[in-house]
Amino acid sequence: MNMDTAYHIPALLTETIDSLNITPDGTYIDLTFGGGGHSRAILDKITGKGKLYSLDQDIDAYNNVLATKDNPFMSNPRWQFVHGNFRYLSQFADYYGIAGADGILADLGVSFHHFDTAERGFSFRFDGALDMRMNRSGGQTAADIINTYEEQQLATVLYTYGEIKSARAIARRICEARQKQPVTTTEQLAAIAGEDKKLLTLVFQALRIEVNDELGALREMLLSSLSLLKQGGRIAILTYHSLEDRIVKNFLRSGNLEGEIEKDFYGNPLTPFTIIEKGLTAKKEEVERNPRSRSAKLRVAEKK
Ligand SMILES: C[S@@+](CC[C@H](N)C(=O)[O-])C[C@H]1O[C@@H](n2cnc3c(N)ncnc32)[C@H](O)[C@@H]1O
């Protein structure tokens, strides 16, 4: 697959699919369809009564598969695409009459398509409008945030979601710049935030998380997944930065968002999951082939 043209190259593909322990007749939900790499591998393993629901909040993901010749998805009775945010997983499950899932997969964050398409505004490598919405049918853009949030709010976003030490100084510079003219492009923002590529990556990450309320959506989805999984069903989640990884790790350990492990009368932990995989990372060969897999971490748990 060509890194420059691929919609996405999935990370930890084999490890993720193996960890889901797929049964051919099972019901599976891929919450983050993207370029369909993980979904395709799941679909390959199901037969008979098996069913795969693939969600994505970006309609580009669906349009991409629609435009792909000889793909295994379209007109496949075992496949259903759902356009929407995975924070509404329970509602989607009700709508499609999904009583329980044997496996749920979430490969969090954005796809190569997002990073590599200038007008989506996710990357400082290109000049484009400061958009950063994964779902362009509504909601605030990164430009809305940059031009309307108060200085303190901006600093909080940069500090909380980018863990940027100089958050206050960058927020001040953004507010000074926008008094002269609105900051509407990735190039303008990059010029304000500075030369350092690592810092710019964090500034863009922080904004993206705020624009898409990524951590809020993740929390809601985790709670819904727990209720939807059948006993013995598995959840596999790929995280790409420490903020989302911490949320997933605590949830899988405890079964709640607070990360508090309840104990029974005798002091035995009462947790809904058995941990199967606790933070598997890509091997050197995979990172060489696909450098963007270097930050991926796989966590998997089975519902007791
Ligand atoms: C890392 S990519 C997934 C790649 C996919 N596993 C593959 O093999 O090509 C993440 C995808 O999830 C989607 N996404 C991220 N957050 C979402 C959410 N809250 N609800 C629905 N889709 C989401 C993004 O639009 C993106 O297409």
The ligand as a Tripos MOL2 file, in Angstrom:
@<TRIPOS>MOLECULE
LIG
   27    29     1     0     0
SMALL
NO_CHARGES

@<TRIPOS>ATOM
      1 C1         -7.4710    5.8090   12.9870 C.3       1 LIG1
      2 S1         -8.8080    5.9460   11.9080 S.3       1 LIG1
      3 C2         -9.4020    4.2980   11.8090 C.3       1 LIG1
      4 C3         -8.7250    3.5080   10.7470 C.3       1 LIG1
      5 C4         -9.3050    2.1380   10.4950 C.3       1 LIG1
      6 N1         -9.1550    1.2640   11.6300 N.3       1 LIG1
      7 C5         -8.7050    1.4980    9.2640 C.2       1 LIG1
      8 O1         -8.3110    0.3220    9.3320 O.co2     1 LIG1
      9 O2         -8.6170    2.1480    8.2090 O.co2     1 LIG1
     10 C6        -10.0510    6.6680   12.8890 C.3       1 LIG1
     11 C7        -11.3800    6.8760   12.1940 C.3       1 LIG1
     12 O3        -12.3550    7.0030   13.2030 O.3       1 LIG1
     13 C8        -13.2190    8.0510   12.9310 C.3       1 LIG1
     14 N2        -13.6480    8.5550   14.2420 N.ar      1 LIG1
     15 C9        -12.8950    9.1410   15.1960 C.ar      1 LIG1
     16 N3        -13.6280    9.4600   16.2610 N.ar      1 LIG1
     17 C10       -14.8890    9.0500   15.9910 C.ar      1 LIG1
     18 C11       -16.1180    9.0970   16.7100 C.ar      1 LIG1
     19 N4        -16.2030    9.6690   17.9060 N.pl3     1 LIG1
     20 N5        -17.2140    8.5500   16.1500 N.ar      1 LIG1
     21 C12       -17.1460    7.9800   14.9080 C.ar      1 LIG1
     22 N6        -16.0250    7.9310   14.1670 N.ar      1 LIG1
     23 C13       -14.9000    8.4530   14.7040 C.ar      1 LIG1
     24 C14       -12.4190    9.0450   12.1310 C.3       1 LIG1
     25 O4        -13.2620    9.8010   11.2920 O.3       1 LIG1
     26 C15       -11.4740    8.1300   11.3560 C.3       1 LIG1
     27 O5        -11.9880    7.8280   10.0890 O.3       1 LIG1
@<TRIPOS>BOND
     1     1     2 1
     2     2     3 1
     3     2    10 1
     4     3     4 1
     5     4     5 1
     6     5     6 1
     7     5     7 1
     8     7     8 2
     9     7     9 1
    10    10    11 1
    11    11    12 1
    12    11    26 1
    13    12    13 1
    14    13    14 1
    15    13    24 1
    16    14    15 ar
    17    14    23 ar
    18    15    16 ar
    19    16    17 ar
    20    17    18 ar
    21    17    23 ar
    22    18    19 1
    23    18    20 ar
    24    20    21 ar
    25    21    22 ar
    26    22    23 ar
    27    24    25 1
    28    24    26 1
    29    26    27 1
@<TRIPOS>SUBSTRUCTURE
     1 LIG1         1 GROUP 0 **** ****
